[in-house]
């Protein structure tokens, strides 16, 4: 989306998990399954209710940087 007229953007993160909470993931679990904690980063315009950007990933600086670069 380009050229949006949003005057305010609210950002947040939503915690969830895939399969099980991070503390319960066995050390020998297959990493390709993506088990454990997961975060959804969201950007939201409270006036139009438009969500121009979101990202599902880990709670890391790299994920946050990727999210902000997309926004």
N, C-alpha and C positions, 0 to 999 in steps of 0.2 A: 504494500500500500504506500502510495506516495501523495504528497500534497494535501495531507489532512489538516484540517483547521482546528485541531484540538488545542484548547487553552490550558488544560490541566490533565496530567496523566498520573494515575495512582499505580504504584508497583507493590507487589507482594510476592511471597513464596508460600507454597502449600506443601506440607510434608505428607508423604505417604510411603508405602513400602511395597516391594514386589516379592511375593511368596512368604516372606517373614521379616521381622524387624532385624536391623543390622546386628544387634547383639546376639541374635540366635543363628546367624549364618555360620555354618561349619567352616573351619579353616581350609578343608579340602574340597569345598564346593566348586563346581565348574563356573569359572568367571563369565563364560558366555551366556549363562542363564540370567545374569543381571540381578541376582537376589539381593535384598536388603533395602536400605533407605533410598528414597527417590524424592526429588523436589520438582515442583512445577512453578517456574517463575512466570508471573503474569504482569501485563501492563494493561491498564483499563482507563477509558475516558468516562468519567462519571456522568457527563451530560448526555452524550449520544449512546452510551452503553457499549461502545465499540471496544473490542479487545484486539488492538493492532499487532500485538506481539506476545508470544509465549514460548517457553522452552522447558522441556523435560530433561532433567539430568541430575548430576550430583551437586551437593552444596559445596562447590569449590570456586575459587577465584576465576578459574578458566571458564566455568559455566556462566558465572555472573558477567564476565567480560563479553562472552559471546552473546548473551542476552541483550546487554546494553548496546553492543555494536549493531545488532539487528534492529533494535528500537530506534 
